[in-house]
Structures are given as C-alpha cells and as structure tokens.
Amino acid sequence: MKRSARQVRSRELWQKATAKAEASSERRADVARKLGVGQAALSYWIYKFRQERVGASAPAPAPAMLVPVL
C-alpha cells in the first residue's frame, strides 16, 4: 500500500474552511469530507482560530509584582 504525500494547505484555505464549518449546521465530519480535508485537521484549525480571536480580545495580563524576601 502506497502512502500518499502530505498536502500543504495555506492559512487562507483553513480560514475559509473553518468559516464554512462554523456557519454550517452540519457535523464537522460532513463539512470536512465535502471540503476534502481531514476532520481532525479541521477541528484543530477551528480551535486555533478561536484561541487567536480570544487572545486578541483578552486584556493584557498585569505585570508580575516582586515581593522582598526577608
């Protein structure tokens, strides 16, 4: 059995694919199959883009305060 070469896909493709998946009422597996991508990869990119959106809107953490040790 010959193993297929791994296909490199652009970030732009994943942004479009995740937008379709999030807008759809279909299961991720069905959306992934229609788009010709793996379900695990689609789920990974959905998670990754959601984390980026949350990180972009989250306030910056307060600077660490050092306490003198006596």
C-alpha positions in Angstrom: 0.0 0.0 0.0 1.5 3.3 -1.1 1.2 6.2 1.3 0.1 9.5 -0.2 2.2 12.6 0.1 1.1 15.1 2.7 -0.6 18.1 1.1 0.4 21.6 2.3 -2.6 23.9 2.6 -2.5 27.7 3.2 -3.7 29.5 6.2 -6.2 31.3 3.9 -7.7 28.0 2.9 -8.1 27.0 6.5 -9.7 30.3 7.4 -12.3 29.8 4.6 -12.9 26.2 5.6 -13.3 27.0 9.3 -15.7 29.8 8.4 -17.8 27.4 6.4 -17.8 24.8 9.2 -18.8 27.3 11.9 -21.6 28.7 9.7 -22.9 25.3 8.8 -25.4 23.2 10.8 -23.7 20.1 9.5 -21.4 17.9 11.5 -17.7 18.7 11.2 -17.0 15.3 9.7 -19.5 16.0 6.9 -18.1 19.5 6.2 -14.5 18.2 6.2 -15.5 15.4 3.8 -17.1 18.0 1.4 -14.1 20.2 1.6 -11.7 17.3 1.1 -9.8 17.8 4.4 -9.4 15.7 7.4 -11.8 16.1 10.3 -9.0 16.3 12.9 -7.2 19.0 10.9 -10.4 21.0 10.5 -11.1 20.7 14.2 -7.5 21.8 15.0 -7.8 24.9 12.9 -11.2 25.8 14.3 -9.7 25.6 17.8 -6.6 27.5 16.7 -8.5 30.4 15.2 -10.9 30.6 18.1 -7.9 30.9 20.5 -6.4 33.6 18.4 -9.7 35.6 18.5 -10.0 35.2 22.3 -6.3 36.1 22.7 -6.7 39.2 20.6 -9.7 40.5 22.7 -8.3 39.5 26.1 -6.8 42.2 28.2 -3.1 42.2 28.8 -2.1 40.5 32.0 -0.9 42.6 34.9 2.8 42.8 35.3 4.3 40.5 37.9 5.0 42.1 41.3 8.0 41.0 43.2 7.9 40.8 47.0 11.1 41.3 49.0 12.2 38.2 50.9 13.4 39.0 54.5 
